[in-house]
Amino acid sequence: MKPSPVAIFAYRRPKHLQKVLEALSQEPEAPDTHLVLFLDGAKGGADQRDVVAVQAVSAQAKGFRSLEIYAAEKNLGLARSITEGVSKMCRDFTQTIILEDDIVPRQGFLSFMNEALEKYREEPRVMQISGYAYPLDPAPTAHGFLPLTSCWGWATWQRAWQKYGWDREAAVSDLENPDFVRAFDLEGAYPYNRLLRDVLEGKSDSWGVIWYWNVFRNRGLGLFPATSLVENIGWDGTGEHAVPAWKDGVTVRPFKGSGAWPTEARLDEATFQSIREMLKGKAGHLSSDRHRS
């Protein structure tokens, strides 16, 4: 199986990016992996030095089959950078693995992503593969499908990403429907509707909640690993959003189970219920898009 290409999105945090590149290069699949770096441009003089440093770190990336770098001449912002970059990757390669510069892959990340992309390539309801897993205790004993998305290390196919889009009238109509809002908010466990309203009101251009909205409207599913295969290192003051209330939860444990792959694209009800219970009453994290907007 030929490894899928990996896209990394970076902006003004060279030390974070270096950690991501080093961890990724240690994966057994790295020497056969094509790496594409999307580097956002500077907003002004204050971030120019950091942007140049990110470009230097990117140029020195080693351990991969091949490397492409796209450096924006001006600041695009996270939403535009992600949507345009992922769209390009899907056009060029039909499927892709995505990381941001504060998401460090753990051992087994590329193996899981590549195997999942191959296993569920033809499953229309499966729209995303997640490298992140909620810190449940006890952890699930197998990987599972959830009606959720995650931006902390993920993958998708062109067939799924082509459903990404923004329809203002449709969003307004959805948010006027109490049944939609209740389901969209995971039966009241998490205020996703507030994030979507922020987009409508021009307070946010969150691509993450728009992606979730599109997956939700298409009755899509995301595959989540039994335990997390990524580490978020963006909670050090360099990000823009609050630390999630569950950040200091269960320590991630290695997962080496066999037969862990779902044979059907069907909702894992037990894990979904555990996540809803964990999220209820948590208000520390209101966005999946982190370090810039």
Residue pairs with C-beta under 8 A, 6 or more apart in sequence:
1 114
1 115
1 118
2 32
3 29
3 32
3 33
3 34
3 110
3 114
4 33
4 93
4 95
4 96
4 97
4 113
4 114
4 117
4 155
5 33
5 34
5 35
5 36
5 89
5 92
5 93
5 96
5 97
6 24
6 33
6 34
6 35
6 36
6 96
6 97
6 98
6 99
6 110
7 36
7 37
7 38
7 85
7 86
7 89
7 96
7 97
7 98
7 99
8 17
8 20
8 21
8 24
8 35
8 36
8 37
8 38
8 98
8 99
8 100
8 101
9 38
9 40
9 78
9 81
9 82
9 85
9 98
9 99
9 100
9 101
10 16
10 17
10 37
10 38
10 39
10 40
10 54
10 58
10 100
10 101
11 39
11 40
11 51
11 54
11 75
11 78
11 81
11 101
11 291
11 292
12 40
12 42
12 47
12 50
12 51
12 54
13 50
13 54
13 101
13 102
13 238
13 291
14 50
14 53
14 54
14 56
14 57
16 101
16 102
16 233
16 234
16 238
17 54
17 57
17 58
17 101
18 57
19 104
19 233
20 99
20 101
20 102
20 103
20 104
20 105
21 57
21 61
23 104
23 105
23 106
24 30
24 35
24 63
24 64
24 99
24 105
24 109
24 110
25 61
25 62
25 63
25 64
26 63
26 107
27 33
27 105
27 107
27 109
27 110
27 111
28 110
28 111
29 110
29 111
29 114
30 63
30 64
30 110
31 63
31 64
31 65
32 65
33 64
33 65
33 110
34 64
34 65
34 66
34 67
34 68
34 93
35 61
35 64
35 65
35 66
35 67
35 68
36 67
36 68
36 69
36 70
36 85
36 89
37 58
37 61
37 67
37 68
37 69
37 70
38 70
38 72
38 81
38 85
39 51
39 54
39 55
39 58
39 69
39 70
39 71
39 72
40 51
40 72
40 75
40 76
40 77
40 78
40 81
40 292
41 51
41 71
41 72
41 73
41 74
41 75
41 76
42 48
42 51
42 74
42 75
43 75
54 101
55 69
55 71
58 69
58 71
59 69
61 67
70 85
72 81
76 84
77 205
77 292
77 293
78 205
78 207
78 289
78 291
78 292
78 293
79 205
79 206
79 207
79 289
79 293
80 205
82 98
82 207
83 164
83 207
86 96
86 98
86 156
86 161
86 164
87 161
87 164
89 96
89 98
90 96
90 156
90 157
90 158
90 161
90 162
91 158
94 157
94 158
95 117
95 121
95 155
95 156
95 157
95 158
96 155
96 156
97 110
97 113
97 114
97 117
97 153
97 154
97 155
98 153
98 154
98 155
98 156
99 105
99 153
99 230
100 151
100 234
100 290
100 291
101 291
102 232
102 233
102 234
102 238
102 239
102 290
102 291
103 131
103 152
103 153
103 230
103 231
103 232
103 233
103 234
104 230
104 231
104 232
104 233
105 131
105 153
105 229
105 230
106 228
106 229
106 230
106 231
106 252
107 254
108 229
108 254
108 255
109 131
109 153
109 229
109 230
112 129
112 131
112 225
112 229
113 129
113 131
113 155
115 261
116 129
116 143
116 155
116 223
116 261
117 129
117 155
117 157
119 261
120 126
120 129
120 223
120 265
121 157
123 265
124 159
125 219
125 220
125 221
125 265
126 145
126 160
126 220
126 221
126 222
126 223
126 265
127 149
127 156
127 160
127 163
127 215
127 218
127 220
127 221
127 222
128 149
128 150
128 154
128 155
128 156
128 160
128 215
128 220
128 222
128 223
129 154
129 155
129 156
129 222
129 223
130 148
130 149
130 150
130 152
130 153
130 154
130 222
130 223
130 224
130 225
131 150
131 152
131 153
131 154
131 155
131 225
131 228
131 229
131 230
132 150
132 152
132 153
132 154
132 224
132 225
132 228
132 229
132 230
133 139
133 140
133 224
133 225
133 226
133 227
133 228
133 229
134 224
134 246
134 274
134 275
134 278
135 228
135 246
135 249
135 250
135 252
136 250
136 271
136 274
136 275
136 278
137 249
137 250
139 226
139 227
139 250
139 253
139 255
140 226
140 268
140 270
140 271
141 226
141 257
141 260
142 226
142 257
142 259
142 260
142 261
142 262
143 223
143 224
143 225
143 226
143 260
143 261
143 262
144 223
144 224
144 226
144 262
144 268
144 271
145 221
145 222
145 223
145 224
145 262
145 265
145 266
145 267
145 268
146 221
146 222
146 224
146 267
146 268
146 271
146 272
146 275
147 215
147 216
147 219
147 220
147 221
147 222
147 267
147 272
148 212
148 222
148 224
148 275
149 208
149 211
149 212
149 215
149 222
149 288
150 222
150 224
150 288
151 208
151 211
151 288
151 289
151 290
152 230
152 232
152 288
153 229
153 230
154 222
160 215
160 220
163 214
163 215
163 218
163 220
164 210
164 211
164 214
165 214
166 199
166 210
168 200
170 217
171 196
171 199
171 200
171 213
172 200
174 180
174 181
174 184
174 196
174 213
174 217
175 181
175 193
175 196
175 197
175 200
181 193
182 188
183 216
184 192
184 193
184 196
184 213
184 216
185 191
185 192
185 193
186 192
186 275
186 276
186 279
187 276
188 280
189 275
189 276
189 277
189 279
189 280
190 279
190 282
191 286
192 209
192 212
194 286
195 204
195 206
195 209
195 286
195 287
196 209
196 210
196 213
198 204
198 206
198 209
199 205
199 206
199 209
199 210
204 287
204 293
205 293
206 287
206 288
206 289
206 293
207 289
208 287
208 288
208 289
209 287
209 288
209 289
212 288
214 220
215 221
215 222
221 265
221 267
223 262
224 271
225 255
226 255
226 257
226 260
227 252
227 253
227 254
227 255
228 252
231 252
232 247
232 290
234 290
234 291
235 243
235 247
238 291
239 290
239 291
240 290
240 291
240 292
240 293
241 285
241 286
241 287
241 289
241 290
241 291
242 284
242 285
242 286
243 284
243 285
244 282
244 284
244 285
245 282
245 283
245 284
245 285
246 278
246 279
246 282
246 284
246 285
247 284
247 285
262 268
